[in-house]
């Protein structure tokens, strides 16, 4: 693997993060100033806030494990495929953490209408990763990466499986 140029340390991350952050910020602002239809269920206010807080906390823990504990930057510089730590639970833990944190903020807000952005963020992440990083990684690592794809989800952290698809 040493003869190949290393992947970018950031990949599509800055584009994805900026996009979902700006969409979330815009939606929260428009909701706050009353320019969006409000679909709130008073009985769901506390559960939504709690679920939002849990997602934000889970996102922070996932990001810390993926970036700090795994020392992903070092592995990228050395062209090493990482399949341990957060990467054993989800192939793109950094992007997943960003997505989960934005979902948490949307839940915290309490306007159920804003939750339409959750699948949008999931689809956006899927499309962006499939079109860029998955192609790069498959070219760089070949069968070991494809086997990893068969075991580990792309976007949502979950238990590794025995079979599946990239």
Secondary structure, DSSP 8 states (H G I E B T S, - for coil): -TTS----SSTTHHHHHHHHHHHHHHHHHHHHTT-S-----GGGHHHHHHHHHHHHHHHHHHHHIIIIITTHHHHHHTT----SGGGGT-TTHHHHHHHHHHHHHHHHH--GGGGHHHHHHHHHHHHHHHHTHHHHHHHHHTHHHHHHHHHS-SSS-----SS---
